[in-house]
Amino acid sequence: MIGFVNVNKESGVGSTYVVNKIKKKLGQKCGHMGTLDPMASGVLPVGVGKASRLFDFLLDKRKTYVANFEFGRLTDTLDGLGKTVATGGRIPSIDEITRVLGRFCGEIEQVPPNFSAKNVNGRRGYELARAGVEFTLPPKKVVVEGITCLGRTGESTFSFRIDCRGGTYIRSLARDIAASLGTFGTMTALERTASGVFNIENSVSLGEFLASDDVARYVTPADGVLSFPRIELDGIRAEKLLNGVYEKFSVDDGLYRVYAEGVFWGVGSVQNGILKMKAYCRE
């Protein structure tokens, strides 16, 4: 079996836990695309079998989150699970918040949380942070396509919808938006509602998947998540490609879904008319 399971991860469990459960159920290698922190819920695409080889072609896809930001408080992890390190900041109004959101859209520089998986001299940031080591991560460029304040959800808490590209830290947005308003900010809830072609509407809970006697109905075929144009190979061309003999194709340069006699082989790249496989997924 090759494909993707779109899991609606519940809050309180880790992404690796979900992958291991699916792996055990299917008896195949699996991997997830885009870690969700334990406190976060929502869309967690899991690649089954060789479908995981396609992750590199999906990682930069658009992601959508719904998050709650609490103003007036800051934690060391920038989320509700951390230790409070500052309080007493003012609570802005919805109008004030809305006026600054444009500053955080487009390509921006963002400092990741210290409690993250970023590498620092061979060690994970969260390992150093837990050990009490002082360090500062360098800013990185991320793309935020849009932020909307959906309204107030508590005395000091507001809900936001964020559309962004891979690698964006929503926790850092909470901190930075609050700082631009002269206060503190912490993310207290997070749900990923979409990741590329995967969305919350077509997801399945881990419990439902594990209880099913027909898990194939929850597996999206590997080629169904790609939007690249299609190249068809006949038997002779397919055999030549497997043996490293490359022929000219009269197509534009770029990435393609490659099929041999109707069977999906993976993703190929055409340069100067020459097709070479970039990710081979055939069973």
N, C-alpha and C positions, 0 to 999 in steps of 0.2 A: 504494500500500500504506500502510495506517495501522494502527499497533498498537505493541506493545512486544516487545523482545527481552530476555530475562532472561539476561544474560551472567554466567558464573562467571569473573570477572577473576582472572588469576594475579598473584602477587606480582612486583614488578619493572617493571611497566608502568603508565603513567598512565591515568586515566579518559578523558582527551581522545584519547589514542592509540587506545583501543578504539572510541570514537565515530567517529573519522575512518576507521578500517578498515571499519566497518559502513556508513558513509555511502558510501564508495567502492564497496563491494560492491553496494549497493542502488541507487545513483544517486539518493538522496533525502536531504533534510535530516534530520538526527538530533540528538538531545541526550540527555544522561544525567540521571538523577534521583538526586542525592546523591553527591557526589564520594567516591571511595575513594582514599586516599593511595597512592602507588606501592608502598610496602612491604606494604600490605594486600591481601587477596584476598577473593573471594566475590562475593555478589550485587550486580550493577550493572545496574539496569533502564535500557534505552536506548529512548527514544521515537522512532518512525519516522514521518516526515511530520508531519501536524498533531496526532498523538497527544501531542506534546510540550506542547501547550496544556493538557493535563490535569494537568501536574505540580503546579500549585498546589493541586489537590484531593487530592493523594497525599502531599505532603511531610511531613505531620504523622503519618503512619502509623507503627505500631510497627516497630521494627528490633531484630534480635537479633544479637549479636556473641559470638564466642568469642575471648578475648584471653589472652595470656601477660603477666604483670607480673613484672618482676625487682625484688626488694627489695634495698636496700643500695647502690643506684647511681642517680644522676640525670644526665640529659643535657639539653642546652640545647633540644632539640626535643621532649623528653619521650618519644621513641621510640628504638629501637635504632640508628637511622641517625645520631643526633646526636653531638655532642662531649660526652664525660663531663665534668661540672662538679663532681660531688661523689661521694665513695665512702666506704666504711667504716661505713655504717649497719647496724644489726642486722637479722637475718632473723627475722621473726615466725613463730609456729607457725600451723597451720591454724585451731586453736581461737581464737587471738587475732584472726586475720583475720576469721573468721566473726562474732565478737562485734561488730565495728564496722561491718559492711556495711549494717546497717539505717539508719545515719546518712546513707547516700548514696542512699536510696530515696525516692520521692515527688517533689514539686517542690522542687528544691534550687537554690542559687546556685552557679555554677561559673565560675571564671576560665579563659577559653580560653588555649591555648598561644600564646606570642608568634609561633612559627613556624606561622601559620595564615593563612587567607585573609581574616580580619577586617579591616575598613577602619579605618585610623588616619589621619585628616586627608588623605584622598584617596589613601593608599597602602596596599598590602597589608601585613599584619603581617610576613609572611615576608620581604618586601623590606627592611623596616627592620631586622629581626633579622639578616639576612645582612650588612647594612651596618654592623652594630655599634652601631646607635642604641638607647639605653636608653629603654624605655617600659613601661607597665603597662596591660594591657587591663582594662576594667571587667568585673565579674562579670555573668553573664547567667543567667536562670532557665531550667532544663531539667527534663525529667521522666524520671526513671529508675524503671521499673516493677518491677525486680527485679535483684538481683545474687546469684550463687551461686559459691562457690569450688568448683571441680571437683576440685581436688587439686594436689599438687606435681608439677611436670614437670622439676625440676632442683634443684640444691643451694639456689639462691636464687630460683627461679622457680615461679610458681603459675599455674594456668589458671582462668579465670573465664568464666561466661556472664552477659551483660548484656542485659536487655530494656529498651529505652528509646524515647523519641520523637526525632524529627528535631532536629538541632542539638546533640546531646550529644557532647562530646569524650571518647572513651575514654581518650586519653592523660592528660587532666586527672584522670580518676578514678584512674588509677594513681598519679599524684603525690599526690592528696589522701588516698586510702586509706592510703598509706604514711606520710604526714605525721601522720595521726591515730594511728599506731602508733609515732611517734617515730623514723621512719627515712625513707629515700629510696625512690622508686619510679619505674620506667620501663617503658613498654609495649614489649615485644620482638617480639610477633607479634599479628596481628589478622586475623580472618576474619568477614565479615558473612554470616550464614547465612540471614537473612530481612530483607526490606524490604517491608512491607505484604503484598500477596498474593503477592509473588515470594519464592521460597525456593530454597535450594541444591539441593533434590531435583529441581526442574523447570527447572534452569538448563542452559545449554549453554556449552561453552568457546568462546573466540573462534576458535581453530583449527578446531574442528568446524564452526562456523557458516560461516566463510569458505570451507571446502572443499566445502560442500554445494551440490548442484545443485537442491535443493528447499528454499530458505530460508524459504518461506512456512510450513512446518511448525513453525518456531521462533518465529513471530510471533503473539503473543496479541492478539486483537482489542481495539481501544481500549475498548469498552464492557465487556469482560470483567474489567477491573481495578477497576470501580466498583461500589459496593454501594447507590447511591441508588435509590429507587423509579423506576418507568418511567412516562413520559407518552407517549401515542400521538397524533399529529396526523394528521388526514385532509388531503387535498390542498388544500382551501380554507383551513383554518387554517394550514397550513404556508406557503402563499403570503402570507397576511396577516402572519405573523410575519416573513417575509423583508422585507416592505415596511414594517415598523415599526408595524403595526396590532395592538394587543394586546387579546385577549379574556379574559373571566373563565373560570377553571377551578375546578371544585368539588373542590379538593384542599387539603390542609394546606400552609402556608407551608414552604419549605425548598428543598433542591437535588434535582434530578431528572435522570435520563437521558432525553434527548428523542429520540424517533423520529418520522419522517415516512414513513408508508406502509411501515413495517418497516425503514427505513434509519436507522442511528444518526447523529444530527446533532451531538451533543455534550452539554454540561451546561447546564441552565437553572435559573434561580432563580424561585420563586413567592413573591410578596409581595402580601398582600391579594387573592389569587386571580389576579393578573396574572403571566403567564410571560414572562420575558426571558432570552435566551441569555447565558450567562457565558463559555462556551468553545465555539466553533464548529469542528467537526472534520471535517465532511463533505468528501469529495474533490471 
